[in-house]
Amino acid sequence: QVQLVESGGGLVQAGGSLRLSCAASDRIFSSSAMGWFRQAPGKEREFVVAISRSGSSTYYADSVKGRFTISRDNAKNTVYLQMNSLKPEDTAVYYCAADLRRAGVSTSEDAYDYWGQGTQVTVSS
């Protein structure tokens, strides 16, 4: 059963922008804090950003702070990741995740209950 569906990945030149979307079911989205993680080839999955259930709180990894923005649209059951000033180091598969157990944010992947299939983001030099 597909719980989360990411979209919006692609190939972009350094300095460019992409917006990722993650659509969730009503049951999951209404109850969950949401997060984005990424995994580059040969590296472990790392935290990118998370947003609380209400959207009132966010937390960004230092590597993306000031460049990425997370938001959520509860009416559309969708969380977005706006990525600006992209760098080659941002190249990775980006995963959307839902934390049903907490209203606030967590940086640990162990906190998240559902995961999307991932969407590839490639940033060329």
N, C-alpha and C positions, 0 to 999 in steps of 0.2 A: 504494500500500500504506500503510495507516494504521499508524504505528509507536507513536504516543503518543495517548492519548485523555483530554482534560481533561473534568471535570464539576464541578458544584457552584456555578457562577456564578449570579448573579441580582441582584435589586434589594433593597437594604437601606437602612434609614435610618442617618444618621450616628450613630456610637457603637455600631452593631450589629456582628454577627459573621457570617462565612461560613467554610466549610471547602471548599477546592478539593481535588480528587483528580486524580491523573494515573496512569493505568494503562498499563503498558508491556509489551512482549513479554519473555519470559524471557531471550532472547538479549541484548536491549538493557539491561534493568534490571540483570542480574547483572554486567554489565561497565562500568556507567556511573556517573559522578557525575551528579547531576541538578540542574537549576536552574529557577527561575521568572523570567520576564520579563514586562513589561507594556507596552502601548502605548495611550496616550490619543489621542483625536482631534486631529489636527494636530501631534502630537508624535512624536518618534522612539522606537523601542523602548528600554526601559531595564531594567537589571538590578534584580531584586528580592532574590533569595536563592538560595543554592546549598548543596548538601549533598554530601559526599564519597561515594565508592563504598561505604565501610564504614558511613557514617553518623556517624563519629566527629568530623567537622569540618564546621562550617557557617560561612557568611559572609552577613551581611545588609547591604543598603543602609541608609544612615543614615535614610532617610525612613520605613522600616518597622521599624527596630530597636525592640524592646520591645513591639511590637504584633502582629507576625507571627511565626509559628513553623513551621519546616519540619521534617518528619520523613519517614522511609521505613519501609515494612514490606516486607522482602525476601520474606517468605512469600507476600505478595499481589502482589508486583511493582508496588507502588503508592507514590507519593510524595504527601504531603499538604502543603497550605499552610493553616494555621489563621490566619485574619485576624480580629483583635479591634480594638475601638475604631476602626472604619473611619471614614474622612474622605472628603468629596467629592473630594478630590485623588487618592484611590485609584481612582477610576473609570477603567477601562481594560479592554482585552481582555488577559487573562492567558494566557500561553503557557508550557507545560511543555517542557523541552528536555533532551536527553541528550547527555552528553559521553563518548564511548567511548574516547577517547585518554588520558584522565587519571583517576587515582584521586582526586586532590584537586579543589579547587573552582576555578572560573574565573568572573570577572565579565564576560568578553567574549563576546558572542554568536557571534563567529567560532570560538570553541572548541567549540561545540556542533554535533553531527552530525545529530541528529534533533529535529524539532519537532512539537508537537501543533497542532491546528487553532485553538486558542484558545477561551476561554470568557469571556463578558462579565460584568463586575462593575460594577454601577452603584450608587453611594452618593448618596442624596438628602440635601439639607439639612434 
